[in-house]
Amino acid sequence: MTIRQYNPPHVGGLIYRTYIEPFDDISANNIAESLGVACSTFSRLINGISNLSPEMAIRLSAVLGGSPESWMRLQEAYDLWKAKENVDTEKLSRIDFDKVA
């Protein structure tokens, strides 16, 4: 029996729920400014329109904490979950390399 992992959150949604929503004095524009990126760029990330880039992971690490690698792992987990939902592997079969001459 295979247990499917719960849908991991998009990095942007996680950022919004953790670093913006709970605080009255912090806005997406404040964080975008601290990150040194356009507000529209950060808005696309927190709204799940664009994915996290390695460059943004480095910026998030410097401004919000955590390592760039941990930010990228969150994005990778989201991407892989989405791919597993969309890629049909029913008609694929494993190659048996022991039997290949």
C-alpha distances in whole Angstrom, upper triangle without the diagonal:
4,7,10,13,16,18,21,24,27,29,32,31,30,33,35,33,34,37,39,38,39,42,45,47,45,44,42,46,46,43,44,48,46,44,47,45,46,45,44,42,40,40,38,35,35,35,32,34,34,32,33,35,35,39,38,35,39,41,38,38,42,42,39,38,35,35,34,31,30,31,29,26,26,27,24,21,22,23,20,18,21,20,17,17,20,20,19,17,17,20,20,20,20,23,24,26,27,28,30,34
4,6,9,12,15,17,21,23,26,28,27,27,30,32,30,31,34,36,35,36,39,42,44,41,41,39,42,43,40,40,44,43,40,43,42,43,42,40,38,36,36,34,32,31,31,28,30,30,28,29,31,32,35,34,32,35,37,34,34,38,38,35,34,31,31,31,28,26,27,26,22,22,23,21,18,19,20,16,14,17,17,13,14,17,17,16,15,15,19,18,18,18,22,23,25,27,28,30,33
4,6,9,12,14,18,21,23,26,24,23,27,28,27,27,31,33,32,32,36,39,41,38,38,36,39,40,37,38,41,40,38,41,39,40,39,38,36,34,34,32,29,29,29,26,28,29,26,27,30,30,34,32,30,33,35,32,32,36,36,33,32,29,29,29,26,24,25,24,21,20,21,19,16,17,18,15,13,16,17,13,14,17,18,18,17,18,21,21,21,21,25,26,28,30,31,33,36
4,6,9,11,15,17,20,23,21,21,24,25,24,25,28,30,29,30,33,36,38,35,35,33,36,37,34,35,38,37,35,38,36,37,36,34,32,31,30,28,26,25,25,22,25,25,23,24,26,27,31,29,27,30,32,29,30,33,33,30,30,27,27,27,24,22,22,21,18,17,18,16,13,13,15,12,9,12,13,10,10,14,15,15,15,17,20,20,21,21,25,26,28,30,32,33,36
4,6,8,12,14,17,19,18,17,21,22,21,21,25,26,26,27,30,33,35,32,31,30,33,34,31,31,35,34,32,35,33,34,33,32,29,28,27,26,23,22,22,20,23,23,20,21,24,25,28,26,24,27,29,26,26,30,30,27,26,23,24,23,21,19,19,18,15,14,15,14,10,11,13,11,8,11,13,10,11,15,16,17,18,19,23,22,23,23,26,28,30,32,34,34,38
4,6,9,12,15,17,15,15,18,19,18,19,22,24,23,24,27,30,32,29,29,27,30,31,28,29,33,32,30,33,31,32,30,29,28,26,25,24,21,20,20,18,21,21,19,20,23,24,27,25,23,27,28,25,25,29,28,25,25,23,23,23,21,19,18,18,16,13,15,14,11,10,13,12,9,11,14,12,11,15,17,19,20,21,25,25,26,26,30,32,33,35,37,38,41
4,6,9,12,14,12,13,16,17,16,17,21,22,21,22,26,28,30,27,26,24,28,29,26,26,30,30,27,30,28,29,27,26,24,22,22,20,18,17,16,14,17,18,16,17,20,22,25,22,21,25,25,22,24,27,26,23,24,22,22,22,20,18,17,16,14,12,12,12,9,7,10,10,7,8,11,11,10,13,15,18,19,21,24,24,26,26,30,32,34,36,38,38,41
4,7,9,12,10,10,13,15,14,15,18,19,19,20,23,26,28,25,24,22,25,26,23,24,27,26,24,27,25,26,25,24,22,20,20,18,15,15,15,13,16,16,14,14,17,19,21,19,17,21,22,19,20,23,23,20,20,18,19,18,17,14,13,13,11,8,9,10,7,5,9,10,7,9,12,12,12,15,17,20,21,24,27,26,28,28,31,33,34,36,38,38,42
4,6,8,6,6,10,11,10,12,14,16,15,17,20,23,24,21,20,18,22,22,20,20,24,23,21,24,22,23,21,21,19,17,16,15,12,11,11,9,13,13,12,12,16,18,20,17,16,19,20,17,18,21,20,18,18,17,18,17,17,14,12,13,12,8,9,11,9,6,10,12,10,10,14,15,14,17,19,22,24,26,29,29,31,31,34,36,37,40,41,41,45
4,5,5,6,9,10,11,12,14,15,15,18,20,23,23,20,19,16,19,20,18,18,21,21,19,21,19,20,18,17,15,13,13,12,9,8,9,6,10,10,8,9,13,15,17,14,13,17,17,15,17,20,19,16,18,16,17,16,16,13,11,11,11,8,7,10,9,6,9,11,10,10,13,15,15,16,19,22,24,27,29,29,31,31,34,36,37,40,42,41,44
4,6,5,6,9,10,10,12,13,14,16,18,21,21,18,17,14,17,18,15,15,18,18,15,18,17,18,17,16,14,11,12,11,8,7,9,8,11,10,8,7,11,13,14,11,10,14,14,11,13,16,15,13,14,13,14,12,13,11,8,9,10,6,6,10,10,8,10,13,13,13,16,18,18,19,22,25,27,30,32,31,33,33,35,38,38,41,43,42,45
4,5,5,6,9,10,10,11,12,15,16,18,19,15,14,11,14,15,12,12,16,16,14,17,15,15,13,13,11,9,9,8,5,4,6,6,9,9,8,8,12,14,15,11,11,15,14,11,14,16,15,13,15,15,16,15,16,14,10,12,13,10,9,13,13,11,13,16,16,15,18,20,20,21,23,27,29,32,34,33,36,36,38,41,41,44,46,45,48
4,5,5,6,8,10,10,10,13,15,17,18,15,14,12,15,17,14,15,18,18,17,20,18,18,16,15,14,11,11,11,8,5,7,7,10,11,11,11,15,17,18,15,15,18,17,14,16,19,17,14,16,16,18,17,18,15,13,14,15,11,11,14,14,11,14,17,15,15,19,20,19,21,24,27,29,32,34,34,36,36,39,41,42,45,47,46,50
4,5,5,6,8,10,10,12,14,17,18,15,14,13,16,17,14,15,19,18,16,20,18,19,17,18,16,13,13,13,10,8,10,10,14,14,12,12,15,17,18,14,13,16,16,12,14,17,15,12,14,13,15,15,16,13,10,13,13,9,10,14,13,11,14,17,16,16,19,21,20,22,25,28,30,32,35,34,36,36,39,41,42,44,47,46,49
4,6,5,5,7,9,11,12,15,15,12,11,10,13,13,10,12,15,14,13,16,15,16,14,15,14,10,11,12,9,7,10,11,14,13,12,11,14,16,16,12,12,14,13,10,12,14,12,9,11,12,14,14,15,13,10,13,14,11,12,15,15,14,16,19,19,19,22,24,23,25,27,31,33,35,38,37,39,39,41,43,44,47,49,48,51
4,6,6,5,6,9,10,13,13,10,9,8,12,12,10,12,15,15,14,17,16,16,14,14,14,10,10,12,9,6,8,10,13,14,14,14,17,19,19,15,15,18,16,13,15,17,14,12,15,16,18,18,19,17,14,16,17,14,15,18,18,16,18,21,20,20,23,25,24,26,29,32,34,37,39,39,41,41,43,46,47,49,51,51,54
4,6,6,5,7,10,12,14,12,12,11,15,15,13,15,18,18,18,21,20,20,17,18,18,14,13,15,13,9,11,13,16,17,16,16,20,21,22,18,17,20,18,15,17,19,16,13,15,16,19,19,20,17,15,18,18,14,16,19,18,16,19,22,20,20,24,25,24,26,29,32,34,37,39,39,41,41,44,46,47,49,52,51,54
4,6,7,7,9,12,13,11,12,12,15,14,12,15,18,16,16,20,19,20,18,19,19,15,15,17,14,11,14,15,18,18,17,16,19,20,20,17,16,18,17,13,14,16,14,10,12,13,16,17,18,15,13,17,17,14,16,19,18,17,20,22,21,22,25,26,26,28,31,34,35,38,41,40,42,42,44,46,47,49,52,51,54
4,6,7,7,10,11,8,9,9,12,11,9,12,14,13,13,17,17,18,15,17,17,13,13,16,13,11,14,15,18,18,18,16,19,20,19,16,15,17,14,11,13,14,11,8,11,13,16,17,19,16,14,17,18,16,17,20,20,19,22,24,24,24,27,29,28,30,33,36,38,41,43,42,44,44,46,48,49,51,54,53,56
4,6,6,8,9,6,6,7,10,9,9,11,14,13,14,17,16,17,14,16,16,12,12,15,13,10,12,15,17,18,18,17,20,21,21,17,17,19,16,13,16,17,13,11,14,16,19,19,22,19,17,20,21,18,19,22,22,20,23,26,25,25,28,30,29,31,34,37,39,42,44,44,46,46,48,50,51,54,56,55,58
4,6,8,10,8,8,9,13,13,12,15,17,17,18,21,20,20,16,18,18,15,14,16,15,11,13,15,18,20,20,19,23,24,24,20,20,22,20,17,19,20,17,14,17,19,22,22,24,21,19,22,23,19,20,24,23,21,24,27,25,25,29,30,29,31,34,37,39,41,44,44,46,46,49,51,52,55,57,56,59
4,7,9,9,10,12,15,14,14,17,19,18,19,22,22,22,19,21,21,18,17,20,18,15,17,19,22,23,23,22,25,26,26,22,22,23,21,18,20,20,17,14,17,19,22,23,25,22,20,23,24,21,22,25,24,23,26,28,27,27,31,32,31,33,36,39,41,43,46,46,48,48,50,53,53,56,58,58,61
4,6,6,8,11,13,12,12,15,17,16,18,20,21,21,18,20,21,17,17,20,19,15,18,20,23,24,24,23,25,26,25,22,22,23,20,18,19,19,16,14,17,19,22,23,26,23,21,24,25,22,24,27,27,25,28,31,30,30,33,35,34,36,39,42,44,46,49,48,50,50,53,55,56,58,60,60,63
4,6,8,11,13,12,13,16,17,17,19,21,21,21,18,21,22,18,18,21,20,17,19,22,24,25,26,25,27,29,28,24,24,26,23,20,22,22,18,17,20,23,26,26,29,26,24,27,29,26,27,30,30,28,31,34,33,32,36,37,36,38,41,44,46,49,52,51,53,53,56,58,59,61,64,63,66
4,7,10,11,9,11,14,14,14,17,19,19,19,17,19,21,17,17,21,20,17,20,23,25,25,26,24,27,28,26,23,23,24,21,19,21,20,16,15,18,22,25,25,28,26,24,27,29,26,27,30,30,29,31,34,34,33,37,38,38,39,42,45,47,50,53,52,54,54,56,59,59,62,64,63,66
4,7,8,6,7,11,11,11,13,16,16,16,13,16,17,14,14,17,16,14,16,19,21,21,22,21,23,24,22,19,20,20,17,15,17,17,13,12,16,19,21,22,25,23,20,23,25,22,23,27,27,26,28,31,30,30,33,35,35,36,39,42,44,47,49,49,51,51,53,55,56,58,61,60,63
4,5,5,7,9,10,11,12,14,14,13,10,13,14,11,11,14,14,11,14,17,18,19,20,19,21,23,21,18,19,20,17,15,18,17,14,13,17,20,22,22,25,23,20,23,25,22,22,26,26,24,26,30,29,28,31,34,33,34,37,40,42,45,48,47,49,49,52,54,54,57,59,59,61
4,5,5,6,9,10,10,12,11,10,7,10,10,7,7,11,10,8,11,14,15,15,16,16,18,20,18,14,16,18,14,13,16,16,13,12,16,19,20,20,22,21,18,20,22,20,19,23,24,22,23,27,26,26,28,31,30,31,34,37,39,42,45,44,46,46,48,51,51,54,56,55,58
4,5,5,6,9,10,10,9,8,6,9,10,8,8,12,12,11,13,16,17,17,18,17,19,21,18,15,17,18,15,14,17,17,13,14,18,21,22,21,24,23,20,22,25,22,22,25,27,25,26,29,29,28,31,34,33,34,36,40,42,45,47,46,49,49,51,54,54,57,59,58,60
4,6,5,6,9,10,10,11,9,12,13,10,11,15,14,13,16,18,19,19,20,18,20,21,19,15,17,17,14,13,16,15,11,12,16,19,21,20,24,22,20,22,25,23,22,26,27,26,27,31,31,30,33,35,35,36,38,42,44,47,49,48,50,50,52,54,55,57,60,59,61
4,5,5,6,9,9,10,9,12,11,8,10,13,12,11,14,16,17,17,17,15,16,17,15,12,13,14,10,9,12,12,8,9,12,15,17,17,20,19,16,18,21,19,19,23,24,22,24,27,27,27,30,32,32,33,35,39,41,44,46,45,47,46,48,51,51,54,56,55,58
4,5,5,6,5,6,5,9,8,6,8,11,10,11,13,15,16,15,15,14,15,16,14,11,13,14,10,10,13,13,10,11,15,17,18,17,20,20,16,18,21,19,19,22,24,22,23,27,27,27,29,32,31,32,34,38,40,43,45,44,46,46,48,50,50,53,55,54,56
4,5,5,6,7,7,11,11,9,12,15,14,14,17,19,19,18,19,17,17,18,15,13,15,15,11,12,15,13,10,13,16,19,20,19,22,22,19,21,24,23,22,25,27,26,27,30,31,30,32,35,35,36,38,41,43,47,48,47,49,49,51,53,53,56,58,57,59
4,5,8,10,10,14,13,11,14,16,15,15,18,20,21,19,19,17,17,17,14,12,14,13,9,9,12,9,7,9,13,16,17,16,20,20,17,19,22,21,21,24,26,25,26,30,30,30,32,35,35,36,38,42,43,46,48,47,49,48,50,52,52,55,57,56,58
4,6,9,10,12,10,9,12,14,12,13,17,18,18,16,16,13,13,13,11,8,10,10,6,7,10,8,6,9,12,14,15,13,17,17,14,16,20,19,18,21,23,22,23,26,28,27,29,32,32,33,35,38,40,43,45,44,46,45,46,49,48,51,54,52,55
4,7,9,12,10,10,13,15,14,15,18,19,19,17,17,15,14,15,11,10,13,12,8,10,13,11,10,13,15,18,18,16,20,20,17,19,22,22,21,24,26,25,25,29,30,29,31,34,34,35,36,40,42,45,47,45,47,47,48,51,50,53,55,54,56
4,6,8,7,7,10,11,11,13,15,16,16,14,15,13,13,14,11,9,12,12,9,11,14,13,12,14,17,19,19,17,20,20,17,18,22,20,19,22,24,23,23,27,28,27,28,32,32,32,34,37,39,43,44,43,45,45,46,49,48,52,54,52,54
4,5,5,7,9,10,11,13,14,16,15,14,15,15,15,17,14,12,15,16,13,14,17,17,15,17,20,22,22,20,23,23,20,20,24,22,20,24,26,24,24,28,29,27,29,32,32,32,34,38,40,43,44,43,46,46,47,50,50,53,55,53,56
4,5,5,6,9,10,11,12,14,14,13,15,15,16,18,16,13,16,17,14,14,18,18,15,16,20,22,22,21,24,23,20,21,24,22,20,24,25,23,24,27,28,26,29,32,31,31,34,37,39,43,44,43,46,46,48,51,51,54,56,54,57
4,5,5,6,9,10,10,12,11,11,13,14,15,18,16,14,17,18,16,16,20,20,18,19,22,23,24,21,24,24,20,21,24,22,19,23,24,22,22,26,26,24,26,30,29,28,31,35,37,40,42,41,44,44,46,49,49,53,54,53,55
4,5,5,7,9,10,11,10,8,10,11,11,14,12,10,13,15,13,13,17,17,16,17,19,21,21,18,21,21,17,17,20,19,16,20,22,19,19,23,24,22,24,27,27,27,29,32,35,38,39,38,41,41,43,46,46,49,51,49,52
4,5,5,6,9,10,10,9,10,10,11,14,12,9,12,14,11,11,14,15,13,13,16,18,18,16,19,18,15,16,19,17,15,19,20,18,19,22,23,22,24,27,26,27,29,33,35,38,40,39,41,41,43,46,46,49,51,50,52
4,5,5,6,9,8,9,11,12,14,17,16,13,15,17,15,14,18,19,16,16,19,20,21,19,22,21,17,18,21,18,16,20,21,18,19,23,23,21,24,26,26,26,29,32,34,37,39,39,41,42,44,47,47,50,52,51,54
4,6,5,6,5,5,8,10,12,16,15,12,15,17,16,15,18,20,18,18,20,21,21,19,21,20,16,17,19,17,14,18,19,16,16,20,20,18,21,24,23,23,25,29,31,34,36,35,38,39,41,44,44,47,49,48,50
4,5,5,6,5,6,7,10,13,13,10,11,14,13,12,15,17,15,15,17,17,18,16,17,16,13,13,16,13,11,15,16,13,14,18,18,16,19,22,21,22,24,28,30,33,35,34,37,37,39,42,42,45,47,46,49
4,5,8,8,9,10,13,16,16,12,13,16,14,12,16,17,15,14,17,17,18,17,19,17,13,15,17,13,12,16,16,14,15,19,18,17,20,23,22,23,25,29,31,34,36,36,38,38,41,43,44,47,49,48,51
4,6,8,10,12,15,18,18,15,16,19,18,16,19,21,19,18,20,21,22,20,21,20,16,17,19,15,14,17,17,14,15,19,18,16,19,22,20,21,24,27,30,33,35,35,37,38,40,43,44,47,49,48,51
4,6,7,9,13,16,17,14,15,18,18,16,19,21,20,18,20,20,21,19,19,18,15,15,16,13,11,14,14,11,12,15,15,13,16,18,17,18,20,24,26,29,31,31,34,34,37,40,40,44,45,44,47
4,7,10,13,16,17,14,16,19,18,17,21,23,21,20,23,23,23,20,21,20,17,16,18,16,13,16,17,13,13,17,17,14,16,19,18,18,21,24,27,30,31,31,34,35,37,40,41,44,45,44,47
4,7,9,13,13,11,13,16,16,15,18,20,19,19,21,20,20,17,18,18,14,14,16,14,11,13,15,12,12,15,16,14,16,19,19,18,20,24,26,30,31,30,33,33,35,38,39,42,44,42,45
4,6,10,11,10,10,14,14,13,16,18,18,17,19,18,17,14,15,15,11,10,12,11,7,10,12,10,9,13,14,12,14,17,17,17,19,23,25,28,30,29,31,31,33,36,36,39,41,40,43
4,7,8,6,7,10,11,10,12,15,15,14,15,14,14,11,12,12,8,7,10,9,6,9,12,10,10,14,15,15,16,19,20,20,22,25,27,30,32,30,33,32,34,36,36,40,42,40,43
4,5,5,6,9,10,10,12,14,15,15,16,15,14,10,11,13,9,8,11,11,9,11,14,13,12,15,18,17,18,21,22,22,23,27,28,32,33,31,33,32,34,36,36,39,41,40,42
4,5,5,6,9,10,11,13,14,15,15,14,11,7,9,11,9,7,11,12,10,11,15,15,14,17,19,19,20,22,24,24,25,28,29,33,34,32,34,33,34,36,35,38,41,39,41
4,5,5,6,9,10,11,13,14,14,14,12,9,11,13,11,10,14,15,13,15,18,18,17,20,22,22,23,26,27,27,28,32,33,36,38,35,37,36,37,40,39,42,44,42,45
4,5,5,6,8,10,10,11,12,13,11,8,11,12,9,9,13,13,11,14,17,16,16,19,21,21,22,25,26,26,27,31,32,36,38,36,38,37,38,41,40,43,45,44,46
4,5,5,6,9,10,10,10,9,8,5,8,8,6,6,10,10,10,12,14,15,15,18,20,20,21,24,25,26,27,30,31,35,37,35,36,35,37,39,38,41,44,42,45
4,6,5,6,9,10,10,9,8,5,8,10,8,9,13,13,13,15,18,18,19,21,23,24,25,27,29,29,30,34,35,38,40,38,39,38,39,41,40,43,45,44,46
4,5,5,6,8,9,10,10,8,12,12,10,12,15,15,15,17,20,20,20,23,25,25,26,29,30,30,32,36,37,40,42,40,42,40,42,44,43,46,49,47,50
4,5,5,5,7,8,8,7,11,10,8,10,13,12,13,16,17,17,19,21,22,23,25,27,28,29,30,34,35,39,41,39,41,40,41,43,43,46,48,47,50
4,6,6,4,5,5,5,9,9,8,10,13,13,14,16,18,18,20,22,23,24,26,28,29,30,32,35,36,39,41,39,41,39,41,43,42,45,48,47,49
4,6,6,8,8,9,12,12,11,14,16,17,17,20,22,22,23,26,27,28,29,32,33,34,35,39,40,43,45,43,44,43,44,46,46,48,51,50,52
4,6,9,11,11,14,14,12,15,18,17,18,21,22,22,24,26,27,28,30,32,33,34,35,39,40,44,46,44,45,44,46,48,48,50,53,52,54
4,7,9,10,13,12,10,14,16,14,16,19,20,20,22,24,25,26,28,30,30,32,34,37,38,42,44,42,44,43,45,47,46,49,52,51,53
4,7,9,11,10,10,13,14,14,16,18,19,20,22,24,25,26,28,30,31,32,34,37,38,41,43,42,43,41,43,45,45,47,50,49,52
4,7,8,6,7,11,11,11,14,16,16,18,20,21,22,24,26,27,28,30,31,35,35,38,41,39,40,38,40,42,41,43,46,46,48
4,5,5,7,9,10,11,13,14,16,17,19,20,22,23,25,26,28,29,30,34,34,37,39,37,38,36,38,39,39,41,44,43,45
4,5,5,6,9,10,11,12,14,16,17,18,20,21,22,24,26,27,28,31,32,35,37,35,36,35,36,38,37,40,42,41,44
4,5,5,6,9,10,10,12,14,15,16,18,20,20,22,24,25,26,29,29,33,34,32,33,31,33,34,34,36,39,38,40
4,5,5,6,9,10,11,13,14,15,17,19,20,21,23,25,25,29,29,32,34,32,33,32,33,35,35,37,40,39,42
4,5,5,7,9,10,11,13,15,16,17,19,20,22,23,24,28,29,32,34,32,34,32,34,36,36,39,41,40,43
4,5,5,6,9,10,10,12,14,15,16,18,20,21,22,25,26,29,31,29,30,29,31,33,33,36,38,37,40
4,5,5,6,9,10,10,12,14,15,16,18,20,21,24,24,27,29,27,28,27,29,31,31,33,36,35,38
4,5,5,6,9,10,11,13,14,16,17,19,20,23,24,27,30,28,29,29,31,33,33,36,38,38,41
4,5,5,6,9,10,11,12,14,16,17,18,22,23,26,28,26,28,28,30,32,32,35,37,37,40
4,5,5,6,8,10,10,12,14,15,16,19,20,23,25,23,25,24,26,28,29,32,34,33,36
4,6,5,6,9,10,11,12,14,15,18,19,22,25,23,24,24,26,28,29,32,34,33,37
4,6,5,6,9,10,11,13,14,18,19,22,24,23,25,25,28,30,31,34,36,35,39
4,6,5,6,9,10,11,12,16,17,20,22,21,23,23,25,28,29,32,34,33,36
4,5,5,6,9,10,10,13,14,17,20,18,20,20,22,25,26,29,30,30,33
4,5,5,6,9,10,13,14,17,20,19,21,21,24,26,28,31,32,32,35
4,5,5,6,9,12,14,17,19,19,21,22,25,28,29,32,33,33,36
4,5,5,6,9,11,14,16,15,18,19,21,24,26,29,30,29,33
4,5,6,8,9,12,15,14,16,17,20,23,24,27,28,28,32
4,6,8,10,13,15,16,18,20,23,26,28,31,31,31,35
4,6,10,12,14,14,18,19,22,25,27,30,31,30,34
4,6,9,11,11,14,16,18,22,24,27,27,27,30
4,6,8,8,12,14,17,20,23,26,26,25,29
4,6,5,8,10,14,17,19,22,22,22,26
4,6,8,11,14,17,20,23,22,23,26
4,7,10,13,16,19,21,20,20,24
4,7,10,13,15,18,18,17,21
4,7,9,12,15,14,15,18
4,6,9,12,12,12,16
4,6,9,9,9,12
4,5,6,7,11
4,5,5,8
4,6,8
4,6
4
